[in-house]
Amino acid sequence: MQLILIDLVPALLRWEGRDASGPPEARDGAVDMVDELFSDFRLAGIADADHPAAELREALERHDLGLYFDNVGTSSVLGPNVTPRVVRRIAAALGEPGGTILVTARPGLAAVLQRSGIAVVRADGPLAEVPDAVRRMASGRVSP
């Protein structure tokens, strides 16, 4: 089963207009998006090192998203931010060294990953569009 890495902040979880020390809110449509992806793919969460994995897991659980994710990790062992190297290392550690698709709402990160040959689906619009985009990319109808 193909691995989909989801860049948890801000693709699913956000602090917009809130105190960043408090718990994040789930984006509208987050549960529906991961539920639809979960039926066809293996899901793992990834985030920058400034968001501890335990706190992210807790936030996912609070919003009924936790059960969808096999793993939740951060870039902390490899650097402060998610980079192509971090994505490749996490995918390899999860037994999916090739063919992984990353879902992110960060345009800058998406551009860097695409230049590195990593398949990326942007989630900076409505989350309802993400599952179809992931399926098109996974089926080879869209190149990374």
C-alpha positions as MATLAB code, in Angstrom:
seq = 'MQLILIDLVPALLRWEGRDASGPPEARDGAVDMVDELFSDFRLAGIADADHPAAELREALERHDLGLYFDNVGTSSVLGPNVTPRVVRRIAAALGEPGGTILVTARPGLAAVLQRSGIAVVRADGPLAEVPDAVRRMASGRVSP';
ca = [
       0.000    0.000    0.000;
       1.432    3.372   -1.002;
       2.498    5.818    1.716;
       1.053    9.317    1.886;
       2.987   11.676    4.161;
       0.871   14.582    5.377;
       2.621   17.752    6.481;
       0.404   18.165    9.541;
       0.951   21.892   10.123;
      -0.715   23.654    8.344;
      -2.296   21.020    6.061;
      -4.517   19.575    8.828;
      -3.805   21.534   12.015;
      -3.591   25.314   12.443;
      -3.328   27.941   15.124;
      -4.728   30.801   12.993;
      -5.877   33.650   15.197;
      -5.110   31.616   18.313;
      -2.382   31.518   20.910;
       0.292   29.197   19.481;
       0.919   27.749   22.951;
      -2.600   26.294   23.036;
      -3.892   23.309   21.088;
      -4.318   23.685   17.323;
      -7.642   23.525   15.518;
      -8.319   21.054   12.731;
      -8.982   22.544    9.315;
     -12.492   22.241    7.915;
     -12.763   18.964    6.056;
      -9.703   17.380    7.684;
     -11.527   14.299    8.958;
     -13.289   13.726    5.640;
     -10.010   14.089    3.722;
      -8.020   11.617    5.801;
     -10.952    9.209    5.965;
     -11.110    9.134    2.174;
      -7.323    8.728    1.802;
      -7.208    6.054    4.509;
      -9.375    3.736    2.433;
      -6.698    3.479   -0.286;
      -3.383    4.527    1.245;
      -1.164    4.205    4.292;
      -0.933    7.558    6.129;
       1.853    9.071    8.203;
       2.161   12.575    9.635;
       5.238   14.769    9.449;
       6.039   18.215   10.842;
       8.878   20.612   11.563;
      10.855   20.027   14.763;
       9.192   22.921   16.608;
       6.036   20.790   16.907;
       6.806   17.780   19.167;
       5.409   14.514   17.810;
       3.618   13.742   21.092;
       1.753   17.080   20.968;
       0.823   16.519   17.331;
      -0.445   13.012   18.107;
      -2.504   14.435   20.983;
      -3.979   17.135   18.713;
      -4.836   14.526   16.079;
      -6.566   12.400   18.716;
      -8.498   15.412   20.015;
      -9.915   16.000   16.517;
     -10.672   12.317   15.772;
      -7.789   12.128   13.285;
      -5.322    9.996   15.237;
      -6.602    6.569   14.280;
      -5.822    7.230   10.612;
      -2.069    7.675   11.096;
       0.365    4.766   11.384;
       3.144    7.131   12.436;
       3.608   10.771   13.385;
       7.115   12.189   13.314;
       9.078   15.380   13.028;
      12.258   16.532   11.375;
      13.981   16.842   14.776;
      16.593   14.123   14.244;
      17.576   15.498   10.827;
      17.142   19.248   11.242;
      14.695   21.968   12.235;
      12.475   21.802    9.147;
      10.942   19.338    6.730;
      13.249   19.058    3.718;
      13.646   16.592    0.841;
      16.221   14.708    2.927;
      13.807   14.455    5.873;
      10.984   13.205    3.628;
      13.221   10.576    2.028;
      14.598    9.372    5.378;
      11.169    9.121    7.000;
       9.715    7.322    3.966;
      12.637    4.864    3.986;
      12.270    4.286    7.734;
       8.598    3.476    7.160;
       9.503    0.983    4.438;
       8.469    3.137    1.480;
      11.680    4.560   -0.007;
      10.068    5.328   -3.377;
       6.629    6.295   -4.529;
       5.723    8.358   -1.473;
       3.464   11.368   -2.005;
       3.630   14.321    0.380;
       0.565   16.481    1.047;
       1.411   20.005    2.204;
      -0.220   23.421    2.491;
       3.137   25.220    2.336;
       3.805   26.491   -1.224;
       7.526   27.027   -0.553;
       8.002   23.500    0.765;
       6.014   22.082   -2.148;
       8.298   23.835   -4.636;
      11.496   22.601   -2.941;
      10.226   19.029   -2.772;
       9.080   19.041   -6.396;
      12.500   20.305   -7.548;
      13.972   17.338   -5.643;
      11.757   14.877   -7.497;
       9.361   14.186   -4.628;
       5.680   13.889   -5.531;
       3.674   16.655   -3.858;
      -0.017   17.470   -3.623;
      -0.836   20.974   -2.445;
      -3.485   21.293    0.265;
      -3.649   25.071    0.434;
      -7.175   25.067   -1.068;
     -10.245   23.087   -0.050;
      -9.260   19.764    1.524;
     -12.068   18.008   -0.356;
      -9.936   18.282   -3.534;
      -6.886   16.536   -2.045;
      -7.958   12.853   -2.237;
      -8.674   13.040   -5.977;
      -5.366   14.814   -6.597;
      -3.510   12.149   -4.600;
      -5.251    9.346   -6.517;
      -4.405   10.957   -9.885;
      -0.765   11.271   -8.877;
      -0.619    7.747   -7.445;
      -2.076    6.307  -10.630;
       0.519    8.118  -12.746;
      -1.990   10.428  -14.432;
      -0.119   13.434  -13.035;
       3.650   13.620  -12.840;
       5.353   14.809   -9.631;
];
